[in-house]
Amino acid sequence: MNTVSGNTSIYAILGDPIRHSMSPVLMNRNFGRDGLDKVFLALPANLKDFDQVFTVLKRLGFAGYVFTMPVKEIAIGHMDALTTEAEIIGAVNCAVSVGGRLVGSNTDSIGFWQAVQAANSNRMAIGKLFVLGCGGFAKAAVAQAAIQGVGEIVVATKLEEKAFVDSFHRFQDRMSQHVPDVRITLVDWIPRAWEEHLGSCDLIANGTPNGMGDQGDLHEIFPYSSVKSNSMFFDAIYYPRETKFLKTAKEQGHICIAGLDLLVHQGAVSYETFTGNEADPAVMMEDVLAFFERA
């Protein structure tokens, strides 16, 4: 890493909890490789203090930001402009100062799609997507899939959780203004109700925390026998590196994309947003794995 000075451009990730974040590792390694006078920090901010914290950081002239839970939605109110994905999703996880104006984007969205396509060795056309969950990441995945031309998307969620479902309906309203032709169907969290859809799905994506820390029953309740043989599986969770949900799919011969793949692909998009330089997701993956080995 270059020596930090009074001229160093400062970037930061904001959220709570924040100590686990890999963004400083990814960004600072790449700043160093490219010889850039930039530094990336991890700073705590939550829903109670975000407005106050962010106002100070803007006044200090931070050059760019990454946002993680729980501040991705509240951060939108501080943006001067939004990318299409961020506007549809209703959340930002990356922002950069352009001519004194903050432009917010959602790199989870394009990072998801790029991670999937990097693993899609057969270049299978993705015409139908099945998403587990309807929270923030699920919206990011659905939005990007629709933008990329996926015509049909099925979202499985607990329909009795009214706040989440109402939020998703508002997301659908925004989506219809940008991608009116996509067909989105909500189904309840009842595995037998999923079976009629899974046989025609090209990609199944888990956007829930079910399976994080090897906790949860998704791998037990998911009807793998209803999935066609060439479907791909995705899981946004990156601890453990391979969830039981993905492990079971892999054992049945499916191509699987893990949370670490999402991490490095969205990180590469954020890095290019900050610097204009391309970052290699494969090199970023080496950085992450090396960090884990030393931790």
C-alpha positions, -999 to 999 in steps of 0.1 A, spaced: 0 0 0 12 35 -8 21 59 21 -10 78 32 -5 116 30 -26 148 30 -32 142 -8 -45 107 -4 -81 101 -17 -102 84 9 -129 58 4 -150 39 29 -175 12 35 -203 21 59 -226 -3 78 -231 -21 111 -216 -46 118 -186 -37 97 -155 -55 111 -161 -85 90 -161 -66 57 -137 -77 30 -140 -45 10 -109 -28 26 -88 -59 17 -100 -60 -19 -98 -22 -25 -65 -15 -8 -47 -45 -25 -58 -32 -59 -50 4 -51 -15 -8 -42 -11 -29 -74 -21 0 -95 1 25 -77 -28 48 -68 -27 73 -39 -59 60 -24 -70 43 8 -101 24 18 -115 23 53 -143 5 72 -165 28 93 -195 19 115 -228 35 107 -263 24 114 -299 36 108 -298 59 139 -266 78 131 -262 74 93 -274 108 83 -251 125 108 -221 103 99 -225 107 62 -230 144 63 -196 147 81 -179 124 55 -192 144 26 -179 175 42 -145 159 46 -145 152 9 -144 114 8 -141 103 -28 -164 73 -28 -183 49 -6 -196 13 -3 -227 7 17 -237 -25 34 -264 -36 58 -284 -19 72 -278 15 53 -282 6 16 -317 21 15 -313 52 37 -282 61 16 -303 68 -14 -315 100 2 -280 114 0 -274 107 -37 -276 133 -64 -282 108 -91 -288 70 -94 -281 43 -120 -311 25 -134 -304 -6 -113 -302 15 -81 -334 33 -89 -353 1 -96 -340 -17 -65 -344 12 -42 -310 7 -26 -274 17 -33 -242 -1 -23 -217 21 -41 -213 58 -47 -187 79 -63 -182 117 -64 -184 129 -100 -179 166 -104 -190 172 -69 -222 151 -73 -227 117 -57 -238 91 -82 -252 59 -65 -252 25 -80 -259 -11 -70 -229 -33 -78 -245 -63 -62 -269 -63 -91 -244 -64 -120 -219 -83 -99 -245 -111 -95 -250 -113 -132 -213 -112 -140 -206 -140 -115 -232 -162 -130 -220 -156 -166 -184 -163 -156 -195 -197 -144 -218 -203 -173 -193 -223 -193 -219 -237 -216 -232 -202 -224 -267 -214 -216 -294 -188 -223 -311 -179 -190 -348 -175 -198 -363 -182 -163 -349 -174 -129 -361 -188 -95 -352 -166 -65 -354 -176 -29 -363 -146 -8 -375 -111 -16 -351 -89 4 -324 -65 -7 -302 -90 -26 -332 -108 -41 -343 -74 -56 -308 -68 -70 -308 -102 -87 -343 -98 -101 -336 -63 -114 -304 -73 -132 -319 -105 -146 -348 -85 -160 -325 -58 -175 -305 -86 -191 -336 -100 -208 -347 -128 -185 -384 -130 -194 -398 -149 -164 -388 -147 -127 -404 -167 -98 -398 -154 -63 -404 -177 -33 -410 -159 1 -430 -161 32 -462 -143 21 -473 -137 57 -443 -114 62 -463 -83 50 -435 -57 53 -412 -76 30 -439 -85 5 -452 -49 4 -417 -36 -2 -413 -61 -30 -446 -50 -46 -433 -14 -46 -401 -27 -62 -422 -44 -89 -440 -11 -96 -406 6 -101 -395 -24 -123 -426 -21 -145 -415 15 -155 -382 3 -168 -387 -34 -179 -425 -37 -185 -423 -71 -202 -408 -92 -175 -432 -116 -158 -426 -118 -120 -446 -144 -99 -445 -145 -61 -450 -179 -45 -453 -189 -9 -424 -205 11 -439 -240 5 -414 -262 -13 -441 -283 -29 -455 -252 -45 -421 -245 -61 -420 -278 -80 -442 -267 -109 -418 -238 -116 -384 -254 -111 -386 -278 -140 -383 -249 -164 -359 -227 -145 -323 -222 -158 -310 -205 -126 -319 -209 -90 -306 -182 -66 -307 -181 -28 -310 -146 -15 -319 -155 21 -297 -161 51 -308 -197 53 -276 -216 53 -253 -189 68 -229 -203 93 -241 -238 83 -274 -229 100 -307 -235 83 -327 -262 65 -328 -250 29 -307 -279 16 -332 -303 33 -365 -288 21 -355 -278 -14 -370 -301 -41 -338 -308 -61 -355 -336 -79 -378 -311 -96 -349 -291 -112 -337 -298 -147 -303 -313 -151 -285 -283 -166 -299 -257 -142 -273 -235 -124 -274 -227 -86 -263 -195 -69 -260 -186 -32 -253 -151 -20 -239 -165 13 -201 -166 16 -197 -181 50 -193 -210 47 -176 -208 13 -198 -236 1 -232 -238 17 -250 -271 21 -275 -258 -4 -248 -255 -31 -230 -286 -19 -261 -307 -25 -266 -292 -59 -230 -297 -69 -232 -334 -59 -260 -337 -83 -239 -323 -112 -251 -287 -112 -229 -257 -119 -227 -237 -87 -218 -200 -80 -209 -191 -44 -211 -159 -24 -174 -153 -27 -179 -152 -65 -204 -125 -60 -181 -106 -36 -152 -104 -60 -173 -96 -91 -192 -68 -74 -159 -56 -59 -144 -55 -93 -173 -33 -105 -170 -10 -76 -132 -7 -81 -137 3 -117 -164 28 -106 -139 44 -82 -108 44 -104 -117 38 -140 -93 8 -139 -104 -27 -145 -99 -52 -117 -96 -90 -123 -121 -109 -102 -98 -139 -102 -70 -119 -86 -94 -105 -61 -104 -140 -52 -67 -148 -46 -66 -118 -23 -96 -130 -3 -84 -165 0 -50 -154 11 -65 -132 38 -87 -160 51 -56 -183 53 -38 -157 75 -69 -149 96 
